[in-house]
Amino acid sequence: MLQPAVAHLATPSPRWPSILRPIAMTFRIRDEKPGDWHAREALLDTCFGPARLEKTCERLREGRLPAQGLSFVAADTAGLVATLRLWHIEAGDRAALLLGPLAVAPARRSAGIGAALVEHGLRRARRLSHRAVLLVGDAPYYERFGFAHDLAAGFTLPGPVDEDRFLARELVPGALAGARGRVVGAGEFMREPRVAPHHRAAA
Ligand SMILES: CC(C)(COP(=O)(O)OP(=O)(O)OC[C@H]1O[C@@H](n2cnc3c(N)ncnc32)[C@H](O)[C@@H]1OP(=O)(O)O)[C@@H](O)C(=O)NCCC(=O)NCCS
């Protein structure tokens, strides 16, 4: 079920040229729709390059649908500017979510769009009764949302990963207490996997 979009006012970064700082650009966060597919794929290509489908996290997502109600985009008058999805996983004996990919168009970075998407996603996940979220990403960015390596340290991923970038956050205190073991994908499989033509070889 699609939820109403949430409008946000972008906060211009202090690093922006002073002439641009007074310009408050709005963006809205809404649930991803099927019609976003091409723009989202193009954005992910721009942000991660063609090797994005070789990442270890992709092994947890490939061929599967994202978790219900947990795919979001941020859009402005020019179109889609950011994307975030969360996915069902099993982390040892615990049901959890995998966060990612998160990507913001280069021209729209440092305006709070990434943070707004992550916070929106975590709020929705909590509302849908999910208990914990794992991700692979830069700790200096994700720590501000409560992600920490300690909570992920007992788990192993299906491929190589820089341990410092493997992070977790509990949505319910104690949700990951004492948990350890393999992380596996747990989402529903797509009926007909949709693969962009230029990604067929990599996928
Ligand atoms: C990481 C990313 C999503 C951040 O989006 P954003 O909208 O610019 O983020 P926010 O506006 O919420 O926060 C920006 C702040 O975070 C900091 N930041 C951005 N990426 C960071 C990183 N990898 N590590 C540490 N800090 C980071 C910025 O320096 C900025 O600080 P400033 O406000 O002092 O300039 C965006 O840079 C991006 O799409 N990068 C490429 C894809 C990627 O790495 N995705 C995350 C891994 S899944």
The ligand as an SDF file (V2000), in Angstrom:
LIG
                    3D

 48 50  0  0  0  0  0  0  0  0999 V2000
   26.3690    8.6790    1.2990 C   0  0  0  0  0  0  0  0  0  0  0  0
   25.2490    9.5070    0.6800 C   0  0  0  0  0  0  0  0  0  0  0  0
   23.9950    8.6430    0.5300 C   0  0  0  0  0  0  0  0  0  0  0  0
   24.9420   10.6920    1.5870 C   0  0  0  0  0  0  0  0  0  0  0  0
   23.8360   11.3970    1.0760 O   0  0  0  0  0  0  0  0  0  0  0  0
   23.6050   12.9560    1.4260 P   0  0  0  0  0  0  0  0  0  0  0  0
   22.2350   13.3170    1.0380 O   0  0  0  0  0  0  0  0  0  0  0  0
   24.7080   13.7620    0.8670 O   0  0  0  0  0  0  0  0  0  0  0  0
   23.7530   12.8840    2.9970 O   0  0  0  0  0  0  0  0  0  0  0  0
   23.3300   13.9640    4.0760 P   0  0  0  0  0  0  0  0  0  0  0  0
   23.0080   15.2630    3.4160 O   0  0  0  0  0  0  0  0  0  0  0  0
   22.3320   13.3430    4.9430 O   0  0  0  0  0  0  0  0  0  0  0  0
   24.6530   14.1220    4.9280 O   0  0  0  0  0  0  0  0  0  0  0  0
   25.7220   14.7700    4.3640 C   0  0  0  0  0  0  0  0  0  0  0  0
   26.8770   14.7740    5.3010 C   0  0  0  0  0  0  0  0  0  0  0  0
   27.3500   13.4480    5.4750 O   0  0  0  0  0  0  0  0  0  0  0  0
   28.7220   13.3920    5.1260 C   0  0  0  0  0  0  0  0  0  0  0  0
   28.9980   12.1520    4.4080 N   0  0  0  0  0  0  0  0  0  0  0  0
   28.5400   11.8010    3.1990 C   0  0  0  0  0  0  0  0  0  0  0  0
   29.0490   10.6120    2.8720 N   0  0  0  0  0  0  0  0  0  0  0  0
   29.8210   10.2220    3.8880 C   0  0  0  0  0  0  0  0  0  0  0  0
   30.6290    9.1040    4.1320 C   0  0  0  0  0  0  0  0  0  0  0  0
   30.7180    8.1250    3.2320 N   0  0  0  0  0  0  0  0  0  0  0  0
   31.2960    9.0240    5.3040 N   0  0  0  0  0  0  0  0  0  0  0  0
   31.2090   10.0200    6.2100 C   0  0  0  0  0  0  0  0  0  0  0  0
   30.4720   11.1330    6.0410 N   0  0  0  0  0  0  0  0  0  0  0  0
   29.7890   11.2230    4.8840 C   0  0  0  0  0  0  0  0  0  0  0  0
   28.9710   14.5610    4.2060 C   0  0  0  0  0  0  0  0  0  0  0  0
   30.2990   14.9840    4.2950 O   0  0  0  0  0  0  0  0  0  0  0  0
   28.0020   15.5870    4.6930 C   0  0  0  0  0  0  0  0  0  0  0  0
   28.5730   16.3710    5.7000 O   0  0  0  0  0  0  0  0  0  0  0  0
   28.3840   17.9760    5.6340 P   0  0  0  0  0  0  0  0  0  0  0  0
   26.9110   18.2070    5.8290 O   0  0  0  0  0  0  0  0  0  0  0  0
   29.2260   18.4100    6.7820 O   0  0  0  0  0  0  0  0  0  0  0  0
   28.8180   18.4060    4.3090 O   0  0  0  0  0  0  0  0  0  0  0  0
   25.6520   10.0810   -0.7070 C   0  0  0  0  0  0  0  0  0  0  0  0
   26.8940   10.7610   -0.5480 O   0  0  0  0  0  0  0  0  0  0  0  0
   25.7890    9.0330   -1.7860 C   0  0  0  0  0  0  0  0  0  0  0  0
   24.8120    8.7230   -2.4790 O   0  0  0  0  0  0  0  0  0  0  0  0
   27.0150    8.4970   -1.9720 N   0  0  0  0  0  0  0  0  0  0  0  0
   27.2820    7.5060   -2.9860 C   0  0  0  0  0  0  0  0  0  0  0  0
   26.6170    6.1960   -2.6800 C   0  0  0  0  0  0  0  0  0  0  0  0
   26.9400    5.6790   -1.2960 C   0  0  0  0  0  0  0  0  0  0  0  0
   28.0860    5.6940   -0.8430 O   0  0  0  0  0  0  0  0  0  0  0  0
   25.8790    5.2130   -0.6120 N   0  0  0  0  0  0  0  0  0  0  0  0
   25.9830    4.7270    0.7630 C   0  0  0  0  0  0  0  0  0  0  0  0
   26.3930    3.3200    0.8270 C   0  0  0  0  0  0  0  0  0  0  0  0
   25.0210    2.2120    0.6220 S   0  0  0  0  0  0  0  0  0  0  0  0
  1  2  1  0
  2  3  1  0
  2  4  1  0
  2 36  1  0
  4  5  1  0
  5  6  1  0
  6  7  2  0
  6  8  1  0
  6  9  1  0
  9 10  1  0
 10 11  2  0
 10 12  1  0
 10 13  1  0
 13 14  1  0
 14 15  1  0
 15 16  1  0
 15 30  1  0
 16 17  1  0
 17 18  1  0
 17 28  1  0
 18 19  1  0
 18 27  1  0
 19 20  2  0
 20 21  1  0
 21 22  1  0
 21 27  2  0
 22 23  1  0
 22 24  2  0
 24 25  1  0
 25 26  2  0
 26 27  1  0
 28 29  1  0
 28 30  1  0
 30 31  1  0
 31 32  1  0
 32 33  2  0
 32 34  1  0
 32 35  1  0
 36 37  1  0
 36 38  1  0
 38 39  2  0
 38 40  1  0
 40 41  1  0
 41 42  1  0
 42 43  1  0
 43 44  2  0
 43 45  1  0
 45 46  1  0
 46 47  1  0
 47 48  1  0
M  END
$$$$
